[in-house]
Amino acid sequence: MNIAVIGGGMMGLTLAYRLSQQGHKVTVFESNNQLGGLATYHDYGSFVWDRFYHVILPSDTQLINFIKEINLGDKLRWRPTLTGCYIDQKLYSISNTIEFLRFPPLTIIGKFRLALTLLYGSRMKNWRRLEKITVEDWLLKISGRNTYEKLWQPLLLAKLGENYKRVSAVFIWSYIKRLFSARDSKLHKEQLGYVAGGYKTVFDQLEKLICAAGGNICTGVAVKYVKPDSKGGLWVEHNKAKEHFDKVIFTGPVNILQQIADRSLVQIGDSTVEYLGVICMSLITRKALVPYYIVNLADLRIPFTGVLGMSNLVSLQETAGLHLTYLPKYVHSDDPLLKQTDDELRSLFFRGLHLMFPQLKADDIVAAHINRAMKMQPLQVLNYSHLVPKIVTENDDFFVLNTSQFVNDTLNNNTVVGHVNEFSEKFSSKHFSA
Ligand SMILES: Cc1cc2nc3c(=O)[nH]c(=O)nc-3n(C[C@H](O)[C@H](O)[C@H](O)COP(=O)(O)OP(=O)(O)OC[C@H]3O[C@@H](n4cnc5c(N)ncnc54)[C@H](O)[C@@H]3O)c2cc1C
């Protein structure tokens, strides 16, 4: 069959690869000039690496198996990394059990209650009842005020910005669930992974495999309209032409789906879903800023909400011997900060940088790149699963597969691959012959 996949992010490309394995001729339409969507790459001048920080956890088994399946197993790299916490203007390492037991801001009871929260959260199955309580109330109840203020609140701020106050406990439950198995039980050290060359390696390989199977990848092509053909199949109109396909699968965000799908194709329920946006400064320096992969911080003087020392995970050979640190700030998608110019954001972030690292010299800084995503993920507020817009396709040739439907998961590529695998199995049993 002749199939169009709209969206050349991780979802669209994984799906296009799976469908070409089933013998279909697949065309991917991506509106940007490069593939990858939120997981795309950025040219930092002397090297190319992910635009936003991406890491693979040892528990991301569906993603790891997929990477191996597309012959990139030998490019997977694993490293023990350190975790830090910035509290009361001091940096603490909480990378192993001993450091954690010594962690001064937490009382003995606080440490015990934290361990209990992790155990309880990782074993809990019924996430639906967590939708009814805010993450703050749930953590205060289970972990207590001391652990909440010294550990959880910085982490929530790092992941959600000020929006954490309205988010349900499902957020932290899905986070604990994913993170809990991230520690290598033999080494008792956190092992994190990446693909040599970053996500660009994955997208280049998928493009190669899809094209080798007779498919097409069209970048810089925004789909404007999809409508049914009275003789069967669908018409896809884009900024270059109008093409006919037997099936069309949409993988982009819901607001775009509303704009491009003919009304007869899909019913989209009313949505009150709010989104998080992210501003991320990628700082390139000659010296490492921190020895940690991640530092969570709760300091209202500092405009960014985390420090991700990518070069403590990724070999310096990947980044031309320079250190890459990401400084993200998560904000509501309506926040005017998202509309500030790169120069305004750079000076705002630099003010925070100098407060946190007064020893940092201008000579150590090679470059600072500002990237942003206006709508990166839905805000999982109370009763979120009831707010997710119901998407009902009304035409047998049109399908929607996107991350807006994740209700009890964090946004990550392991879940993306899992969803694609499930979808393509069902698709193959229904449309067996190519
Ligand atoms: C700051 C940040 C950190 C992250 N860290 C991690 C991490 O450590 N580990 C992890 O696993 N995941 C991480 N993620 C999540 C990961 O990036 C996502 O899971 C993944 O990118 C989702 O892919 P997707 O294809 O579903 O969506 P998208 O990447 O949004 O792709 C959708 C694509 O559709 C295209 N499109 C939309 N409309 C049209 C149209 N009309 N015509 C043609 N094309 C169109 C868009 O341009 C886009 O490329 C992170 C994300 C962010 C933002």
The ligand as an SDF file (V2000), in Angstrom:
LIG
                    3D

 53 58  0  0  0  0  0  0  0  0999 V2000
   13.6670   19.3670   26.6580 C   0  0  0  0  0  0  0  0  0  0  0  0
   13.3140   17.9510   26.2650 C   0  0  0  0  0  0  0  0  0  0  0  0
   14.0130   16.8980   26.8320 C   0  0  0  0  0  0  0  0  0  0  0  0
   13.6800   15.5770   26.5070 C   0  0  0  0  0  0  0  0  0  0  0  0
   14.4170   14.5710   27.0520 N   0  0  0  0  0  0  0  0  0  0  0  0
   14.1390   13.2910   26.7100 C   0  0  0  0  0  0  0  0  0  0  0  0
   14.9420   12.2270   27.1880 C   0  0  0  0  0  0  0  0  0  0  0  0
   15.9220   12.4400   27.9250 O   0  0  0  0  0  0  0  0  0  0  0  0
   14.6090   10.9620   26.8320 N   0  0  0  0  0  0  0  0  0  0  0  0
   13.5430   10.6780   26.0170 C   0  0  0  0  0  0  0  0  0  0  0  0
   13.3100    9.4990   25.7100 O   0  0  0  0  0  0  0  0  0  0  0  0
   12.7590   11.6720   25.5410 N   0  0  0  0  0  0  0  0  0  0  0  0
   13.0280   12.9560   25.8700 C   0  0  0  0  0  0  0  0  0  0  0  0
   12.2640   13.9710   25.3610 N   0  0  0  0  0  0  0  0  0  0  0  0
   11.0390   13.6190   24.6300 C   0  0  0  0  0  0  0  0  0  0  0  0
   11.2540   13.2930   23.1520 C   0  0  0  0  0  0  0  0  0  0  0  0
   11.8920   14.3630   22.5250 O   0  0  0  0  0  0  0  0  0  0  0  0
    9.8720   12.9950   22.5610 C   0  0  0  0  0  0  0  0  0  0  0  0
    9.4130   11.7710   23.1050 O   0  0  0  0  0  0  0  0  0  0  0  0
    9.8450   12.8430   21.0520 C   0  0  0  0  0  0  0  0  0  0  0  0
   10.5860   13.8400   20.4180 O   0  0  0  0  0  0  0  0  0  0  0  0
    8.3920   12.8480   20.5670 C   0  0  0  0  0  0  0  0  0  0  0  0
    8.3930   12.6040   19.1800 O   0  0  0  0  0  0  0  0  0  0  0  0
    7.0880   12.7610   18.3030 P   0  0  0  0  0  0  0  0  0  0  0  0
    7.4320   12.3220   16.9220 O   0  0  0  0  0  0  0  0  0  0  0  0
    5.9390   12.1100   18.9530 O   0  0  0  0  0  0  0  0  0  0  0  0
    6.7290   14.3110   18.3160 O   0  0  0  0  0  0  0  0  0  0  0  0
    7.5120   15.5400   17.6740 P   0  0  0  0  0  0  0  0  0  0  0  0
    8.9550   15.4100   17.9590 O   0  0  0  0  0  0  0  0  0  0  0  0
    6.8070   16.7660   18.1330 O   0  0  0  0  0  0  0  0  0  0  0  0
    7.2980   15.3330   16.1020 O   0  0  0  0  0  0  0  0  0  0  0  0
    6.1620   15.7560   15.3910 C   0  0  0  0  0  0  0  0  0  0  0  0
    6.6530   16.2250   14.0410 C   0  0  0  0  0  0  0  0  0  0  0  0
    5.5400   16.5290   13.2030 O   0  0  0  0  0  0  0  0  0  0  0  0
    5.9190   17.6220   12.3910 C   0  0  0  0  0  0  0  0  0  0  0  0
    4.6850   18.2440   11.8530 N   0  0  0  0  0  0  0  0  0  0  0  0
    3.7080   18.8560   12.5700 C   0  0  0  0  0  0  0  0  0  0  0  0
    2.7690   19.3040   11.7290 N   0  0  0  0  0  0  0  0  0  0  0  0
    3.1350   18.9570   10.4740 C   0  0  0  0  0  0  0  0  0  0  0  0
    2.5580   19.1560    9.1770 C   0  0  0  0  0  0  0  0  0  0  0  0
    1.4070   19.8110    9.0040 N   0  0  0  0  0  0  0  0  0  0  0  0
    3.2080   18.6620    8.1010 N   0  0  0  0  0  0  0  0  0  0  0  0
    4.3760   17.9950    8.2470 C   0  0  0  0  0  0  0  0  0  0  0  0
    4.9710   17.8150    9.4510 N   0  0  0  0  0  0  0  0  0  0  0  0
    4.3620   18.2810   10.5410 C   0  0  0  0  0  0  0  0  0  0  0  0
    6.6870   18.5180   13.3510 C   0  0  0  0  0  0  0  0  0  0  0  0
    7.4950   19.4560   12.6790 O   0  0  0  0  0  0  0  0  0  0  0  0
    7.4930   17.5040   14.1380 C   0  0  0  0  0  0  0  0  0  0  0  0
    8.7590   17.2710   13.5620 O   0  0  0  0  0  0  0  0  0  0  0  0
   12.5920   15.3070   25.6210 C   0  0  0  0  0  0  0  0  0  0  0  0
   11.8980   16.3680   25.0380 C   0  0  0  0  0  0  0  0  0  0  0  0
   12.2580   17.6840   25.3410 C   0  0  0  0  0  0  0  0  0  0  0  0
   11.5180   18.8150   24.6800 C   0  0  0  0  0  0  0  0  0  0  0  0
  1  2  1  0
  2  3  1  0
  2 52  2  0
  3  4  2  0
  4  5  1  0
  4 50  1  0
  5  6  2  0
  6  7  1  0
  6 13  1  0
  7  8  2  0
  7  9  1  0
  9 10  1  0
 10 11  2  0
 10 12  1  0
 12 13  2  0
 13 14  1  0
 14 15  1  0
 14 50  1  0
 15 16  1  0
 16 17  1  0
 16 18  1  0
 18 19  1  0
 18 20  1  0
 20 21  1  0
 20 22  1  0
 22 23  1  0
 23 24  1  0
 24 25  2  0
 24 26  1  0
 24 27  1  0
 27 28  1  0
 28 29  2  0
 28 30  1  0
 28 31  1  0
 31 32  1  0
 32 33  1  0
 33 34  1  0
 33 48  1  0
 34 35  1  0
 35 36  1  0
 35 46  1  0
 36 37  1  0
 36 45  1  0
 37 38  2  0
 38 39  1  0
 39 40  1  0
 39 45  2  0
 40 41  1  0
 40 42  2  0
 42 43  1  0
 43 44  2  0
 44 45  1  0
 46 47  1  0
 46 48  1  0
 48 49  1  0
 50 51  2  0
 51 52  1  0
 52 53  1  0
M  END
$$$$
